[in-house]
């Protein structure tokens, strides 16, 4: 891990509230190389993209080896890399720390670890804190971005879970997290409240039509991720181009599949392959 401290420091310095890091998310070597060619200094991975590319559903804890193998390939690209490791692919904090150490050895400067569970619930705060603390103890230099899915998993029509997100963010920071990620927070006032009350760089998931970089910067955001957006856009472009080339432009393929569309597609074909 020679030189990791300097690269992690460079990654930390990119997180500036009011002048946020734009972090595009890749799913394979080609997409990461293309984004690096565009000049982005840091790139994240998207767990949906990595899982779907392997024919597996996202958030199911099934792609530990795929993510590790990808990180090792991406280590050849001169870019600051942070890896989305879902919920750590284990309920055992020591196993999560083992993975973080292997990712650091592969060249990753950060990990993103979420508290959402496959059944649609949130992990107990203390359990997620234990994972964060274990990673920071094993790889102190690594940038740990602790994600809370309080907004992501909130029932439709429910009041925005602002206090839940802030409480969890505070606990994760106390456990050692270097940043807090709150996907699905969209309203500018809510984003500003999260940025003001969470004592760590705030990461927001870019939502087309709901966000722009200027407003997120004004709200005090320090990092803006694309998540699965670029992967889904690539799928949409492939379907649209195929329909156009084949003369089936009216075939009805969505231009931008949703997260749920991709998950359903993978699950559909995965179930067929096991019967």
TAFENUR-V545146 format. One record per helix or strand of 2 or more residues. SS is the DSSP state (@ for helix, = for strand). FROM is the first residue (numbers start at 1). LEN is the number of residues. Records with the same first field share a line. If there is no record, write none. Layout:
SS = FROM-LEN / FROM-LEN
//
This chain:
@ = 4-10 / 29-9 / 47-7 / 64-11 / 93-14 / 125-14 / 162-13 / 188-10 / 213-6 / 229-17 / 259-15
= = 21-6 / 42-4 / 80-5 / 110-5 / 143-5 / 179-3 / 201-5 / 223-3
//
